[in-house]
Amino acid sequence: MKVISYNLRKHRAATELAALAERYEPDVLCLQECDSTDIPDTIHGLKLADATSRNRLGLAVYFRENTYRAEAVRAMSLKKSLHDRVLKPAEERLLGV
């Protein structure tokens, strides 16, 4: 299983996703700092499993639909970090598929 975890730098790198998926052909693509209101349902053969929704810049997970099946998805809160206490709090810090 090939997994890529990619930080979109406050969604600025969203235009790189198709080329990234095409070049490396991951089975799972995990995104951080993505704008969940502006991400596609599919990226080069990868299907969106879910994205966090309680904060604008959050997490998303894509998977290769012809190889894997998403049986359950769950967004979870974690203990607040110093970053969350000082800056804008993020409600959903972990996304599991």
N, C-alpha and C positions, 0 to 999 in steps of 0.2 A: 504494500500500500504506500503510495507516494502522497505526502501531505505537505502543503505549503501554507505557511502562516505569513501574512503580509499586512503591514501597516500602511494605510492609505494617506497618512500625514494630513489629517483633517479633511479627508476625501479628495485632496488635490491629485492623488495618483490613480483615481478611478479609471482614467482613460488607458491605463497600462494593463488592465485586467485581461482583456482578450488576448493580447500578445503574450502575456505571462502564461496563461492557460495553454495557448497553442504551443509555445516553446517547450514547456516542461511537462505537459500532459499529466497534471496531478489527478489523483483520485478524489482528494479532498482539498478544498481551498478555504482557509480560515482568514477572515478579514477583521482588522481592527481600525477604529476611527473612520468607519464608513457611514455615510448619510443613508440611513435605511429608507428614506423616501425617494432616493435617487439611485437605486441599484437594479440591475436587470434580473429577470426571473431565471435566465440561463446565461452561461458564459462558456462558449466553446465546448459544448457537450456536458457541462456541469449544471446541475439543477440547484436552485436556492432551497436549502432545507428550512432555514429560518433566519431572521434578523431580529436583534433587540429593538424594542419600540419605545421604551420609557426615557430615552435620552437621544438627542439628535445624532451625535457621533457615537456609534456603538459597534456592535459585533455582527458578523454574518458568517454563515457556513454554507458552502456549496459542496455537492458530492456528485460523483459519476453515476448517473441514474441507471445506466445499462449494466453496471457491475454491483452496485450496492442499493440497499433499500433503507430509507429512514423510517424506523419503526416508532420512534418517540423523539420529541424535541423538548428541551426545557431550558429556560433562562433562569439564572439564579443570582441572588444577591450575595455578596461576600462582605466580610468585615470592612468597614470604611478605612481606606488608606489615608495617609497624611495629605496626599494630593486631593482626595475627595473632600476632605474636611476644609482645606484652605481654598481650593478653587471650586469649580462647578461639580457637584456630586453626581456620580454615575450610579443609577439604581441597579442596573443589570451588569454584572461584571464577568459572568461566565455563561457560555452558551454551549449546551451539550446536545449531541445528536446521537 
